[in-house]
Amino acid sequence: MKVSVGLAVYNAECYLEQCLDSLTKQTCEDLEIIIIDDGSTDSSGAICDRYAVLNSRMRVIHKPNGGLASARQAALEASTGDYFCVCDADDWMEPEMYERLLNKAIETDADIVMCGSWREYGDTSQTSVYRNIIPTDNKGVIKDMLNGRFPCSIWNKLFRRDLFEKYRLSWEPGIDMGEDLLMMLKILLYPVKLVCLQEPFYHYRRIQGGNNYTSHVTLNSYRQLLFIEDWIDEHMKSDVYSEGKTHFQINVAYAGLRVESGMTPTYYRKTATSRINLKKLIAEWTLKSMLILLAKLFGYRFGSFVNRLFYKMVYK
């Protein structure tokens, strides 16, 4: 059983070698590593080529920059394995990760196998292992995922590759913020079997204030989240998702408060606060929901101002 690993690379020279080293040390014998250099302008492309020359399991594809979703799609289309997974260029994996995930998939005949992860903050690590009990039906997983109680990340999951062909699944072009959640929701619409390994094998690097979509929310990335919100509203009609949809709406509205430039009060009201039911907003009762409540009651500028006062203290 071959495992294909898709690695999207864009200007990651500072961390790339640690990621590539962890891939070369994988104990999974039948492994192919497809590296997509997504138009890097630093030395990332050259680093990838150097590693590929020394490791026959690695293959590098250089393409014009198209964003994370297009790079992952390119890796998927170039893959030949029975199973497919991705990793990020600034992260790294334990040597036995893909072997353990593959063995679990074969043992349980699972379509998706996930593992725990480490969140890396500079010199400190934080284990991120999810609860032992996974909902037995996909609706329960979707509900927990929308509510932030179940990980939507792609990089800690191994997928049966023919799922993408069978159900005609692909990454949405141009959606590079929230793309993991959207892909997981697409997959979970179908009858797939998901199992979990509790051990943390993946190291997810959190770069505080780094140059990424999460740290720097642009008007374009906010609109990408609106696209996902509309997709959820169209495909998740059941009342069981009501709470989760509100939770996601609050996260989108909060991202709107953090847009660095270009947001107008009128556009924010139309796309964020007017969509959220007041009673449901109050019922959530989190710091984010209270900030959105202030923006709903007193306007975007006030909500954005209060958020800036709290942001560095709470989210940095």
Backbone bond lengths (Angstrom), bond angles and torsions (degrees), N, CA, C in turn:
res aa  C-N    CA-C-N  psi(-1)  N-CA   C-N-CA  omega(-1)  CA-C   N-CA-C  phi
1 M - - - 1.460 - - 1.530 109.44 -
2 K 1.320 116.38 116.48 1.463 119.91 -178.15 1.524 110.92 -90.26
3 V 1.334 115.82 140.66 1.458 122.85 175.08 1.523 108.53 -109.89
4 S 1.327 116.56 128.92 1.461 122.18 174.81 1.521 108.90 -104.04
5 V 1.323 116.28 129.30 1.460 122.19 177.15 1.520 108.43 -112.22
6 G 1.325 116.78 123.19 1.457 121.37 177.46 1.514 110.87 -99.79
7 L 1.307 116.82 122.31 1.468 122.32 -179.66 1.524 109.02 -115.77
8 A 1.328 116.79 112.78 1.463 121.71 176.16 1.526 108.77 -89.55
9 V 1.333 115.99 129.25 1.464 120.80 -175.91 1.517 109.73 -126.22
10 Y 1.330 115.19 127.20 1.460 119.97 172.32 1.525 109.06 -145.97
11 N 1.326 116.17 111.55 1.470 122.82 177.04 1.531 111.88 46.65
12 A 1.324 114.90 56.31 1.470 120.92 -175.75 1.522 111.96 -116.92
13 E 1.334 117.89 26.80 1.458 120.99 -172.16 1.528 113.97 -57.84
14 C 1.327 117.97 -27.73 1.469 120.82 -177.11 1.531 112.52 -68.45
15 Y 1.326 117.14 -29.45 1.472 120.93 -173.72 1.522 113.47 -121.67
16 L 1.308 117.60 -8.17 1.454 122.20 -168.25 1.526 113.52 -61.73
17 E 1.325 117.59 -40.79 1.457 119.73 -175.95 1.532 111.61 -63.85
18 Q 1.327 117.58 -36.83 1.466 119.68 177.14 1.523 110.47 -62.93
19 C 1.317 117.17 -40.52 1.464 121.40 177.72 1.526 110.72 -64.18
20 L 1.336 116.98 -48.61 1.456 121.03 -178.36 1.523 111.48 -64.89
21 D 1.331 117.31 -37.43 1.463 120.26 176.65 1.526 111.02 -60.74
22 S 1.331 115.95 -42.04 1.464 119.26 -179.14 1.531 111.13 -67.19
23 L 1.323 117.03 -29.69 1.465 120.73 177.19 1.534 111.20 -73.04
24 T 1.320 116.80 -38.91 1.465 119.39 179.99 1.527 111.68 -67.80
25 K 1.326 117.19 -21.97 1.467 121.36 -177.62 1.532 112.88 -92.28
26 Q 1.323 118.24 3.03 1.452 120.59 -178.32 1.529 111.28 -62.46
27 T 1.325 115.89 135.13 1.459 121.59 -177.48 1.526 112.70 -83.26
28 C 1.317 117.74 -11.61 1.467 120.92 176.30 1.528 108.45 -64.26
29 E 1.316 117.06 118.79 1.460 120.73 -172.01 1.522 113.05 -72.51
30 D 1.306 117.06 -43.99 1.466 120.37 -177.27 1.520 109.03 -96.51
31 L 1.318 115.78 84.13 1.469 121.93 -171.60 1.518 109.27 -134.15
32 E 1.339 116.40 133.93 1.456 120.09 169.84 1.519 108.60 -119.98
33 I 1.316 116.03 139.23 1.453 122.40 -176.57 1.523 107.69 -117.18
34 I 1.313 115.91 110.97 1.462 121.59 -177.72 1.521 108.42 -101.93
35 I 1.310 116.06 112.41 1.463 122.08 -176.70 1.529 108.61 -100.77
36 I 1.303 116.04 122.60 1.467 121.42 178.11 1.527 108.04 -106.21
37 D 1.331 115.81 106.40 1.462 120.18 173.88 1.523 107.18 -82.97
38 D 1.330 115.26 105.21 1.465 121.28 -171.56 1.526 111.69 -87.88
39 G 1.332 115.17 59.74 1.462 120.09 176.55 1.511 114.06 69.73
40 S 1.324 117.91 36.18 1.474 121.00 -179.61 1.521 110.62 -60.39
41 T 1.336 114.88 143.59 1.467 120.41 178.22 1.518 111.79 -108.16
42 D 1.333 117.44 -0.82 1.460 120.69 174.58 1.529 108.21 -101.96
43 S 1.323 118.42 -154.70 1.462 121.08 -175.83 1.530 113.15 -87.94
44 S 1.323 117.96 9.66 1.463 120.87 -176.70 1.527 112.83 -56.93
45 G 1.326 116.89 -44.56 1.456 120.18 -178.83 1.515 112.21 -60.54
46 A 1.315 116.52 -42.24 1.469 121.02 179.76 1.527 110.69 -66.97
47 I 1.323 117.31 -37.84 1.467 120.88 178.31 1.528 109.63 -63.35
48 C 1.316 116.79 -44.63 1.465 121.08 178.91 1.527 110.89 -60.23
49 D 1.320 116.96 -45.44 1.471 121.02 179.81 1.523 110.60 -61.34
50 R 1.320 116.98 -41.20 1.472 121.01 -179.37 1.517 111.19 -62.39
51 Y 1.324 117.17 -43.44 1.458 120.84 178.99 1.530 111.38 -67.35
52 A 1.324 117.12 -38.65 1.462 120.82 -177.39 1.525 111.85 -65.87
53 V 1.320 116.77 -33.30 1.467 120.67 177.50 1.526 110.66 -62.88
54 L 1.321 116.51 -34.45 1.465 121.86 -175.85 1.527 113.28 -90.95
55 N 1.333 117.80 -10.98 1.462 120.41 -175.37 1.528 109.18 -133.85
56 S 1.313 116.22 113.13 1.468 121.34 -175.36 1.523 112.38 -68.73
57 R 1.330 117.71 -16.27 1.464 119.92 179.90 1.524 112.05 -79.97
58 M 1.340 116.54 -10.27 1.464 121.13 -176.36 1.525 111.40 -100.42
59 R 1.325 114.68 140.87 1.454 122.11 176.03 1.521 108.35 -135.93
60 V 1.331 117.74 130.81 1.463 122.03 -176.49 1.525 109.76 -109.19
61 I 1.325 115.23 132.64 1.465 122.03 173.65 1.522 107.28 -120.45
62 H 1.324 116.15 121.00 1.462 121.20 177.43 1.526 108.62 -96.80
63 K 1.319 117.24 130.15 1.459 121.65 -179.45 1.523 109.99 -141.13
64 P 1.332 117.68 158.44 1.468 119.81 174.62 1.526 109.97 -62.02
65 N 1.311 116.30 152.73 1.458 120.44 -178.25 1.527 110.73 -62.53
66 G 1.347 114.45 127.87 1.457 119.45 179.19 1.509 112.76 -137.04
67 G 1.343 116.53 0.05 1.457 120.32 -179.69 1.515 111.98 98.25
68 L 1.338 114.91 167.00 1.457 121.78 -174.55 1.525 112.41 -60.97
69 A 1.336 117.08 -44.21 1.462 119.84 -177.95 1.525 111.32 -60.30
70 S 1.327 117.49 -43.18 1.466 120.43 -178.84 1.528 110.83 -68.51
71 A 1.333 117.25 -34.25 1.465 120.55 178.76 1.528 110.81 -68.20
72 R 1.319 116.50 -42.58 1.465 119.21 178.42 1.527 111.15 -66.56
73 Q 1.310 116.61 -37.41 1.463 119.70 177.60 1.526 110.20 -65.05
74 A 1.331 116.81 -39.96 1.471 120.50 178.40 1.524 110.78 -62.70
75 A 1.340 116.93 -39.36 1.464 120.90 178.13 1.522 110.53 -65.36
76 L 1.325 116.61 -42.50 1.468 121.06 179.25 1.525 110.47 -61.08
77 E 1.321 117.06 -45.77 1.457 120.85 -177.25 1.527 112.47 -68.05
78 A 1.334 116.68 -25.82 1.466 120.63 179.59 1.523 112.33 -89.24
79 S 1.326 117.63 -8.90 1.464 121.19 -174.54 1.529 111.33 -77.26
80 T 1.338 114.86 153.89 1.461 121.17 179.88 1.519 112.18 -128.40
81 G 1.329 118.19 2.35 1.457 121.73 -174.68 1.519 113.61 -76.51
82 D 1.329 114.79 166.24 1.463 120.96 173.08 1.526 110.34 -75.47
83 Y 1.339 115.67 -25.11 1.461 122.12 179.51 1.523 108.82 -129.29
84 F 1.331 115.17 152.32 1.459 120.64 -176.28 1.518 109.99 -134.18
85 C 1.314 116.20 141.20 1.466 121.62 174.57 1.522 108.40 -150.10
86 V 1.315 116.28 168.89 1.465 121.06 179.49 1.518 109.17 -129.56
87 C 1.316 115.04 161.64 1.460 120.49 169.67 1.520 107.67 -143.42
88 D 1.321 116.11 161.45 1.460 121.78 179.70 1.515 110.29 -99.88
89 A 1.318 116.44 148.53 1.460 121.70 -171.33 1.520 114.17 -69.43
90 D 1.323 118.45 -16.79 1.469 120.05 178.74 1.530 111.97 -102.14
91 D 1.333 117.39 10.80 1.461 121.97 179.36 1.522 110.17 -111.69
92 W 1.331 116.83 178.63 1.460 120.44 174.25 1.521 109.90 -151.59
93 M 1.332 115.87 163.59 1.451 122.47 -172.76 1.522 111.20 -125.51
94 E 1.332 115.62 150.82 1.460 120.62 171.36 1.537 108.49 -68.23
95 P 1.349 117.96 147.68 1.468 120.91 -173.61 1.529 114.62 -56.47
96 E 1.327 117.60 -32.77 1.464 120.08 -175.01 1.527 113.38 -92.37
97 M 1.336 118.04 5.82 1.464 120.17 -171.62 1.529 112.77 -54.93
98 Y 1.324 117.78 -57.48 1.465 119.42 -172.67 1.526 112.15 -72.75
99 E 1.319 117.60 -30.23 1.456 119.63 174.89 1.526 110.97 -64.74
100 R 1.322 115.95 -43.64 1.468 120.01 -179.53 1.527 111.32 -66.52
101 L 1.327 116.89 -42.03 1.461 119.91 179.04 1.527 111.02 -64.44
102 L 1.332 116.33 -42.08 1.460 120.47 179.44 1.527 111.25 -63.57
103 N 1.332 116.56 -45.78 1.461 120.05 -179.95 1.527 111.41 -60.30
104 K 1.321 116.00 -38.81 1.465 120.26 178.97 1.529 110.67 -67.57
105 A 1.315 116.53 -38.74 1.467 120.45 179.30 1.525 110.49 -63.92
106 I 1.324 116.93 -42.76 1.463 121.16 179.77 1.528 110.22 -68.30
107 E 1.332 116.00 -43.47 1.466 121.18 -178.01 1.523 112.42 -61.49
108 T 1.326 117.23 -38.96 1.464 121.68 -173.60 1.522 113.42 -105.16
109 D 1.334 116.93 -3.20 1.460 121.76 -175.73 1.532 110.57 55.65
110 A 1.321 114.89 43.06 1.465 121.08 -177.19 1.526 111.08 -86.71
111 D 1.324 115.49 150.37 1.461 121.25 173.18 1.520 111.27 -84.19
112 I 1.343 115.94 -31.44 1.464 122.29 -179.91 1.527 108.02 -136.57
113 V 1.326 116.24 132.91 1.465 121.23 173.13 1.523 107.14 -124.55
114 M 1.321 116.15 129.74 1.462 120.36 178.62 1.519 110.22 -119.17
115 C 1.319 115.62 157.09 1.457 120.93 176.70 1.520 109.52 -129.08
116 G 1.330 115.80 170.87 1.458 120.60 174.52 1.523 110.59 -75.00
117 S 1.315 116.74 176.64 1.461 120.53 -177.59 1.519 110.62 -147.80
118 W 1.316 114.46 166.34 1.460 122.29 172.68 1.519 108.09 -109.67
119 R 1.307 116.42 132.38 1.464 120.63 171.33 1.518 107.32 -95.27
120 E 1.317 115.66 118.91 1.461 121.35 -173.54 1.526 110.80 -100.73
121 Y 1.325 115.37 119.46 1.464 122.02 178.66 1.527 108.29 -117.79
122 G 1.310 117.23 83.80 1.456 119.76 179.22 1.516 111.40 63.13
123 D 1.341 116.08 -114.61 1.459 120.92 -177.27 1.524 112.94 -88.10
124 T 1.326 118.22 0.21 1.463 120.52 -178.04 1.521 110.51 -120.21
125 S 1.318 115.45 152.94 1.460 121.49 178.04 1.515 109.34 -124.99
126 Q 1.299 115.74 148.74 1.460 121.18 177.13 1.523 108.50 -132.15
127 T 1.323 116.73 119.75 1.458 120.18 179.11 1.518 110.46 -68.98
128 S 1.307 115.44 138.16 1.455 120.34 177.68 1.527 107.50 -125.20
129 V 1.325 116.45 85.20 1.452 122.01 -179.76 1.512 108.12 -111.29
130 Y 1.318 116.38 131.35 1.445 120.10 -173.45 1.514 111.22 -94.11
131 R 1.290 115.36 161.95 1.456 121.98 -170.96 1.529 112.36 -54.92
132 N 1.318 115.08 154.35 1.456 121.24 -175.94 1.520 112.47 -66.87
133 I 1.318 116.84 -30.45 1.461 120.76 -174.45 1.527 110.19 -95.11
134 I 1.318 115.90 117.13 1.455 121.78 174.56 1.523 107.65 -99.48
135 P 1.322 118.83 134.42 1.464 119.59 177.29 1.524 111.13 -50.48
136 T 1.322 116.48 140.03 1.462 120.79 -174.26 1.520 112.88 -78.41
137 D 1.325 117.98 -15.02 1.459 120.19 179.03 1.522 109.49 -122.99
138 N 1.324 115.46 154.65 1.461 120.47 -176.65 1.521 112.84 -62.21
139 K 1.337 117.07 -32.53 1.469 118.91 178.43 1.522 110.75 -60.43
140 G 1.341 116.30 -39.16 1.460 119.97 178.57 1.514 112.15 -66.06
141 V 1.347 116.68 -39.00 1.470 120.39 177.87 1.521 110.23 -65.62
142 I 1.333 116.86 -44.70 1.464 120.77 179.01 1.529 110.57 -61.07
143 K 1.320 116.11 -44.62 1.463 120.53 179.15 1.523 110.56 -58.05
144 D 1.336 117.33 -48.23 1.463 121.07 179.84 1.521 111.55 -65.89
145 M 1.322 117.06 -35.18 1.461 120.94 -179.55 1.530 110.61 -67.42
146 L 1.323 116.77 -44.36 1.463 120.25 178.47 1.521 111.83 -64.03
147 N 1.335 116.25 -30.69 1.460 120.81 179.71 1.527 113.14 -86.48
148 G 1.330 117.39 0.70 1.458 120.97 178.85 1.512 113.74 77.36
149 R 1.340 117.49 17.36 1.462 120.78 -179.60 1.527 112.57 -98.97
150 F 1.312 116.25 -3.37 1.459 120.81 -179.73 1.526 107.70 -138.70
151 P 1.343 117.89 135.87 1.475 120.10 -171.70 1.525 112.87 -70.72
152 C 1.325 115.12 127.30 1.460 119.81 178.14 1.523 111.53 -92.96
153 S 1.313 117.67 -3.98 1.462 121.11 -177.65 1.525 110.74 -58.51
154 I 1.326 116.19 144.03 1.454 122.76 179.14 1.521 111.15 -87.75
155 W 1.338 116.62 -33.08 1.469 120.50 -169.47 1.527 115.48 -67.63
156 N 1.318 119.42 -14.20 1.471 120.03 176.50 1.522 111.98 -104.26
157 K 1.337 116.42 24.36 1.459 120.84 -176.33 1.529 110.91 -132.66
158 L 1.327 115.03 142.16 1.459 123.44 174.39 1.529 107.73 -108.54
159 F 1.327 116.62 130.15 1.468 121.41 -175.63 1.527 110.64 -116.20
160 R 1.318 115.92 140.89 1.456 119.46 167.55 1.531 106.83 -64.90
161 R 1.319 117.31 120.78 1.467 119.72 -168.67 1.522 112.74 -65.67
162 D 1.329 117.13 -31.39 1.461 117.17 -177.21 1.530 113.54 -70.11
163 L 1.356 117.17 -7.01 1.466 119.57 172.73 1.530 110.47 -58.65
164 F 1.335 115.24 -41.43 1.462 120.35 -176.41 1.528 110.46 -67.48
165 E 1.322 116.76 -36.17 1.459 120.60 179.28 1.534 110.76 -76.78
166 K 1.328 115.76 -44.95 1.457 120.75 -176.13 1.521 112.04 -60.85
167 Y 1.346 116.21 -42.06 1.460 120.03 -175.92 1.532 112.50 -105.22
168 R 1.331 116.00 9.33 1.473 121.89 177.82 1.530 111.68 53.50
169 L 1.318 114.92 52.35 1.460 121.91 -177.48 1.526 110.03 -96.67
170 S 1.303 115.81 139.01 1.469 120.54 176.94 1.515 109.24 -151.21
171 W 1.337 114.64 158.63 1.452 118.85 174.35 1.520 108.98 -69.58
172 E 1.316 115.60 141.31 1.466 121.43 -176.95 1.525 109.12 -75.31
173 P 1.347 118.43 121.03 1.471 120.43 -179.69 1.524 111.78 -56.77
174 G 1.316 116.03 131.55 1.459 121.26 175.88 1.510 115.04 82.89
175 I 1.336 118.71 -2.15 1.469 120.83 177.76 1.524 108.08 -100.16
176 D 1.321 116.26 96.87 1.460 122.64 -176.18 1.526 112.44 -112.71
177 M 1.326 117.06 2.60 1.458 122.12 172.54 1.524 107.18 -124.18
178 G 1.330 116.25 118.85 1.448 120.65 -174.95 1.514 112.90 83.42
179 E 1.343 116.49 12.82 1.470 120.08 -176.11 1.529 112.26 -65.90
180 D 1.339 117.34 -32.29 1.465 119.67 178.79 1.527 111.14 -66.31
181 L 1.330 116.62 -46.05 1.456 120.81 178.69 1.524 110.76 -58.91
182 L 1.325 116.99 -45.01 1.458 120.56 -178.36 1.525 110.84 -62.42
183 M 1.328 117.35 -43.52 1.460 119.54 179.31 1.522 111.43 -64.78
184 M 1.331 117.59 -42.42 1.461 120.18 179.41 1.532 111.09 -63.18
185 L 1.319 117.58 -40.96 1.460 120.45 178.50 1.522 111.08 -64.56
186 K 1.332 116.99 -39.37 1.462 120.40 177.01 1.525 110.65 -59.69
187 I 1.339 116.32 -45.15 1.462 120.86 -177.78 1.523 110.98 -66.22
188 L 1.340 116.21 -41.89 1.464 120.47 -174.22 1.524 113.64 -73.26
189 L 1.320 117.13 -6.34 1.465 119.80 172.70 1.526 111.22 -69.04
190 Y 1.341 115.79 -16.31 1.456 120.98 -175.85 1.531 110.50 -109.79
191 P 1.326 117.92 163.16 1.470 121.19 -176.38 1.529 112.21 -75.57
192 V 1.321 116.93 84.34 1.462 121.87 179.92 1.521 109.72 -112.61
193 K 1.326 115.49 151.45 1.459 121.86 178.95 1.526 109.19 -102.37
194 L 1.332 115.73 125.07 1.462 122.66 -177.90 1.522 109.65 -116.54
195 V 1.329 116.57 129.39 1.461 121.12 175.36 1.529 108.84 -127.81
196 C 1.328 115.46 165.92 1.458 119.61 -171.63 1.523 111.84 -133.48
197 L 1.328 115.58 137.28 1.462 123.28 165.83 1.522 106.85 -102.56
198 Q 1.317 117.87 126.92 1.457 120.05 -175.37 1.532 112.79 -76.36
199 E 1.327 117.49 -23.80 1.465 119.04 -176.66 1.532 111.32 -64.78
200 P 1.331 117.42 140.65 1.471 120.57 177.13 1.533 110.84 -86.04
201 F 1.319 116.45 117.80 1.459 121.45 -179.96 1.531 112.74 -113.44
202 Y 1.321 117.05 -16.45 1.467 120.93 -173.84 1.518 110.13 -107.94
203 H 1.336 116.67 136.00 1.463 122.58 178.62 1.526 108.81 -107.70
204 Y 1.318 114.85 109.08 1.466 122.07 -177.24 1.521 109.02 -98.62
205 R 1.314 115.60 113.46 1.465 120.33 -176.49 1.523 110.50 -82.01
206 R 1.322 115.72 124.83 1.461 121.41 174.61 1.518 108.24 -101.82
207 I 1.327 116.59 110.25 1.463 121.90 -178.98 1.517 107.61 -96.83
208 Q 1.317 116.93 101.94 1.455 120.89 -176.50 1.528 110.36 -65.26
209 G 1.340 114.80 123.47 1.462 119.49 179.44 1.511 113.33 72.78
210 G 1.346 117.10 13.81 1.452 120.65 -177.76 1.521 112.73 -69.85
211 N 1.325 115.04 174.72 1.465 120.69 -178.36 1.526 108.98 -88.46
212 N 1.341 116.31 75.71 1.460 120.29 -179.31 1.517 109.14 -139.93
213 Y 1.332 115.01 173.07 1.464 120.18 -175.58 1.527 112.13 -63.51
214 T 1.334 116.29 -36.37 1.459 119.67 -175.96 1.519 111.81 -72.13
215 S 1.334 116.61 -40.55 1.459 120.20 -177.53 1.523 112.42 -75.71
216 H 1.321 116.70 -32.71 1.462 121.31 -177.66 1.528 108.95 -125.15
217 V 1.312 115.95 95.49 1.456 120.60 -177.77 1.525 109.40 -84.84
218 T 1.329 115.79 119.12 1.455 121.24 177.70 1.524 109.18 -99.92
219 L 1.311 115.50 168.29 1.464 119.53 177.39 1.526 110.08 -63.22
220 N 1.335 116.50 -34.78 1.461 120.10 178.89 1.529 111.19 -66.30
221 S 1.346 117.76 -44.07 1.467 119.13 179.51 1.522 111.19 -68.24
222 Y 1.332 117.36 -32.52 1.468 120.63 174.18 1.527 110.04 -61.72
223 R 1.324 116.98 -42.66 1.462 120.42 178.75 1.528 111.64 -65.11
224 Q 1.326 116.61 -30.44 1.466 119.57 175.02 1.529 110.29 -63.90
225 L 1.324 116.98 -40.90 1.465 120.49 177.16 1.525 110.93 -65.29
226 L 1.321 117.29 -36.36 1.464 120.52 176.07 1.529 110.58 -62.82
227 F 1.330 116.64 -38.03 1.468 120.84 176.54 1.529 110.09 -59.32
228 I 1.342 116.11 -45.37 1.465 120.54 179.89 1.525 110.45 -65.82
229 E 1.327 116.57 -40.31 1.468 120.06 177.99 1.526 110.94 -59.79
230 D 1.327 117.06 -43.04 1.459 120.79 178.66 1.531 110.87 -66.68
231 W 1.343 116.17 -38.04 1.469 120.15 178.27 1.530 110.30 -62.84
232 I 1.321 116.44 -44.21 1.468 121.12 178.30 1.525 110.29 -60.94
233 D 1.323 116.31 -44.79 1.457 120.39 -178.96 1.531 111.57 -61.66
234 E 1.331 116.22 -34.13 1.463 121.15 -178.67 1.524 112.13 -76.79
235 H 1.343 117.05 -36.15 1.467 120.30 -171.40 1.524 114.27 -102.94
236 M 1.322 118.15 -16.34 1.460 121.26 -177.90 1.532 109.58 -112.15
237 K 1.323 116.79 75.37 1.462 121.83 -173.15 1.532 113.00 -82.16
238 S 1.321 118.03 -23.58 1.462 121.29 -174.05 1.528 112.03 -62.24
239 D 1.334 115.90 144.00 1.464 121.19 178.01 1.521 112.23 -62.77
240 V 1.339 117.27 -21.36 1.460 120.17 -179.21 1.524 111.24 -62.98
241 Y 1.339 116.92 -20.68 1.459 121.07 -178.75 1.529 113.14 -93.81
242 S 1.324 117.82 0.05 1.461 121.34 -172.77 1.529 112.33 -56.22
243 E 1.326 116.05 -49.68 1.470 119.99 -179.46 1.525 110.93 -62.39
244 G 1.333 116.41 -43.61 1.458 120.19 -179.57 1.514 112.94 -65.18
245 K 1.331 116.97 -37.16 1.461 120.40 178.38 1.524 110.75 -65.15
246 T 1.338 116.46 -38.85 1.467 119.65 176.52 1.524 110.39 -64.80
247 H 1.331 116.26 -42.35 1.468 120.85 178.79 1.523 110.47 -58.92
248 F 1.342 116.29 -43.40 1.461 119.43 179.77 1.525 110.89 -68.37
249 Q 1.325 117.44 -39.81 1.466 120.57 177.29 1.526 111.02 -58.26
250 I 1.325 116.22 -39.79 1.469 120.36 178.95 1.518 110.31 -64.91
251 N 1.329 117.14 -41.42 1.465 120.37 177.77 1.528 111.35 -63.28
252 V 1.325 116.43 -39.53 1.460 120.01 178.08 1.531 110.00 -66.24
253 A 1.322 116.26 -45.00 1.469 120.24 179.24 1.525 110.97 -62.34
254 Y 1.333 116.14 -36.92 1.469 119.53 177.86 1.529 110.40 -66.23
255 A 1.335 116.75 -41.08 1.463 119.39 175.87 1.524 110.17 -59.30
256 G 1.326 116.65 -36.24 1.459 120.55 178.25 1.514 112.79 -62.71
257 L 1.338 116.46 -35.15 1.466 120.02 176.83 1.522 111.95 -65.51
258 R 1.336 116.39 -23.05 1.463 121.30 -175.76 1.523 113.33 -98.48
259 V 1.336 117.41 1.27 1.466 119.45 178.05 1.527 109.14 -58.03
260 E 1.316 115.79 129.59 1.464 120.00 -170.67 1.514 113.60 -76.01
261 S 1.324 117.88 -31.27 1.468 119.91 178.02 1.529 109.59 -161.01
262 G 1.328 115.36 151.45 1.453 121.09 174.27 1.515 115.52 99.59
263 M 1.338 117.28 -16.53 1.465 119.65 -179.60 1.527 109.92 -74.67
264 T 1.340 116.71 138.54 1.460 121.55 175.19 1.522 108.82 -116.30
265 P 1.326 118.22 151.33 1.468 120.40 178.29 1.523 112.88 -55.83
266 T 1.332 117.39 -38.94 1.461 120.95 -178.87 1.527 111.18 -64.94
267 Y 1.334 116.43 -45.43 1.463 120.46 -179.40 1.528 110.49 -66.43
268 Y 1.329 116.66 -39.09 1.465 119.88 179.83 1.526 110.62 -65.27
269 R 1.321 116.83 -43.80 1.460 120.18 178.94 1.532 110.33 -61.59
270 K 1.328 117.08 -42.56 1.459 121.58 -177.62 1.529 111.64 -67.01
271 T 1.323 117.65 -40.64 1.465 121.29 -171.85 1.525 113.90 -98.54
272 A 1.326 117.98 -13.23 1.469 119.77 -174.90 1.522 112.07 -123.58
273 T 1.315 117.61 -78.70 1.469 120.47 -169.26 1.523 113.30 -66.00
274 S 1.333 118.14 -31.78 1.471 119.10 -179.50 1.524 111.77 -71.43
275 R 1.307 118.15 -17.15 1.461 121.59 -178.48 1.530 112.47 -85.64
276 I 1.333 117.75 -16.98 1.458 120.98 -171.24 1.518 110.50 -100.39
277 N 1.313 115.93 125.93 1.457 121.90 177.43 1.524 110.00 -65.93
278 L 1.347 116.90 131.31 1.456 121.43 -174.80 1.531 111.99 -61.07
279 K 1.332 117.92 -44.59 1.459 121.07 -178.82 1.529 111.10 -63.85
280 K 1.323 116.64 -41.21 1.463 120.39 179.09 1.528 111.00 -67.77
281 L 1.321 115.86 -34.97 1.459 120.58 178.15 1.525 110.88 -63.78
282 I 1.319 116.61 -45.33 1.470 121.31 178.97 1.522 110.46 -67.50
283 A 1.341 116.61 -37.37 1.464 120.74 -177.72 1.521 112.00 -63.69
284 E 1.325 118.29 -30.39 1.474 120.27 -179.35 1.533 110.84 -65.93
285 W 1.295 117.01 -41.07 1.474 124.82 173.72 1.528 113.51 48.76
286 T 1.326 116.28 62.03 1.454 123.60 171.63 1.524 107.46 -124.47
287 L 1.311 116.88 170.49 1.461 119.59 178.04 1.526 110.46 -59.37
288 K 1.339 116.45 -42.69 1.464 119.63 179.17 1.526 111.07 -60.55
289 S 1.335 116.40 -46.33 1.467 119.04 -177.45 1.520 111.10 -64.87
290 M 1.343 117.41 -34.35 1.454 119.65 178.70 1.531 111.23 -69.97
291 L 1.324 117.20 -35.63 1.462 120.27 176.08 1.531 110.48 -65.29
292 I 1.332 116.23 -40.46 1.469 119.52 177.81 1.522 110.12 -67.72
293 L 1.334 117.12 -35.73 1.457 120.52 177.08 1.527 110.31 -61.12
294 L 1.330 117.35 -43.09 1.467 120.68 177.06 1.521 110.93 -60.94
295 A 1.344 115.79 -41.73 1.464 119.40 178.77 1.521 110.94 -66.95
296 K 1.321 117.60 -34.72 1.465 121.41 179.83 1.527 110.94 -69.43
297 L 1.344 115.61 -38.49 1.459 120.09 -176.55 1.523 113.05 -83.99
298 F 1.351 116.48 -37.77 1.471 119.92 -171.01 1.527 113.74 -119.41
299 G 1.323 117.31 2.08 1.453 119.71 174.75 1.515 114.24 102.16
300 Y 1.323 114.32 161.65 1.465 121.95 -175.33 1.528 112.39 -60.93
301 R 1.302 117.67 -45.53 1.462 119.86 -174.62 1.523 111.24 -62.43
302 F 1.333 117.32 -39.63 1.463 119.85 179.02 1.525 110.41 -67.67
303 G 1.325 116.70 -45.03 1.461 119.97 178.72 1.511 111.97 -61.11
304 S 1.327 117.03 -41.30 1.460 121.53 179.44 1.529 110.84 -65.97
305 F 1.330 116.62 -39.22 1.466 121.11 179.13 1.528 110.90 -63.82
306 V 1.328 117.65 -47.04 1.466 121.44 179.65 1.523 110.12 -63.83
307 N 1.329 116.68 -39.31 1.466 119.64 178.79 1.513 111.68 -60.52
308 R 1.336 117.19 -42.11 1.460 119.78 179.98 1.519 111.43 -62.11
309 L 1.337 117.11 -31.66 1.454 120.29 178.54 1.531 111.51 -67.17
310 F 1.340 115.86 -36.13 1.465 120.79 -176.52 1.529 114.10 -91.26
311 Y 1.337 117.54 -24.53 1.451 120.60 -165.65 1.527 113.47 -59.01
312 K 1.319 116.74 -52.32 1.468 118.72 -176.64 1.522 111.66 -62.57
313 M 1.317 116.33 -35.58 1.459 119.74 -178.22 1.533 112.78 -71.96
314 V 1.321 116.05 -38.20 1.467 119.54 -172.07 1.523 112.89 -97.73
315 Y 1.331 117.88 -40.96 1.469 120.83 -169.63 1.528 113.31 -106.01
316 K 1.275 119.26 -6.13 1.453 120.44 178.63 1.509 110.80 -92.41
